[in-house]
Amino acid sequence: MKEKIPQTVNKNTIEKLCDLAMLLPPESDSEVERDIEKLTSLLSPLEALEDNGPQGLQIKQTAFREDITADSPGDGAVLSTAPEVSDGYLCVPRTVE
């Protein structure tokens, strides 16, 4: 459902936006009101765009290799390349004292 951009800015609109943005309400609403009116005038042409909902991604083939699934080499093969093993775990030097 497409939400309409408000055409008028009033104190309630400013308070709602401040609440949504988790900001404190401004001392003077006039400057904020002008800024919001500028933003809505910039955004209002977007309402004319057609919105057909999210589009699916088109994944194209890349120049990289194909992904090939393979079985894991297993614990024994991995641990056999480690410099030090204890009870089936890799031993590494302490880095933090």
N, C-alpha and C positions, 0 to 999 in steps of 0.2 A: 504494500500500500504506500503510495507516494504521499509524502507530507507536504502541504502547501507552505510556501515561505510567507510569513506574516507581512502584510503590506503596511501596517501601522505599528509604531513602536510606542508603548506607553510604560508607565511605572511597573505594571505587572510583568510585562515582557522582560524588562531589565532585571527585575528581582528574580524571575525564573531562570534567566541566563546566568546570573551571578550564582544562583543556587546550583545549577548544573555544572558550572565551572569551578565550584567551591571557592568563590571569591567573595570578599566582603562587598556589600552594596556601596556604590560610590557616593561621595558627598553631594556631587552635583549630577543630576540625571541628564542635563541638557547636552553636555559634551558626549556622553555615552550614547545618548539618543541619536545624535548626528552621526557618530561612527557606525552605529548599527544600521541606520538608514542608508548610509553609503554602501555598507556590505550587502544589504538586501537588494539595492539597486544593481549591484554587480552580479548577484546570484540569480535575480529574477529571470534573465534569459535562459537559464538552465532548465526552467520549468517547461519550456517549449520542446525540449529534447525528448525523444521517445525512449522509454525505459522498458525493455522487454525482459527485465530480470537478469540474473547473472548468466553469463555465457560460459560454456565449457572451455577448458584450456585445449588448445591445439598443440599437441606435443609432436615436434618434428624430430626426425632422426638426426643425430649428431655425428660428427666425424670420430667420436671416441669409440672405444671398443664396446662390444656387446657385454652386457652383464651376464655372467655365467655362474650358476650356483654350483657349489662343490661341498663335499663333506668336510667337516672340521678335521684337522690332522690328529686330534686326540691329545690327551694330557701327556702321555709318554713322549710323543714326538716333540711337543713344545718344551717340556721340562728337560729333555735331553740336550737342548741348546743353551740352557741357563748355566751361568758360571757356578752358582751355588743353590742347592735345593735342600729343604728340610721338611719332612712329613708331607710331601706333595705340594709345597708352596715355594715360590721364588724367594730367595733371600736377597735383600737389597741393603746397602749401607744406610745407616741413620743419617738423615739430613737436617733434622731439627733437634736441638738439645733442650 
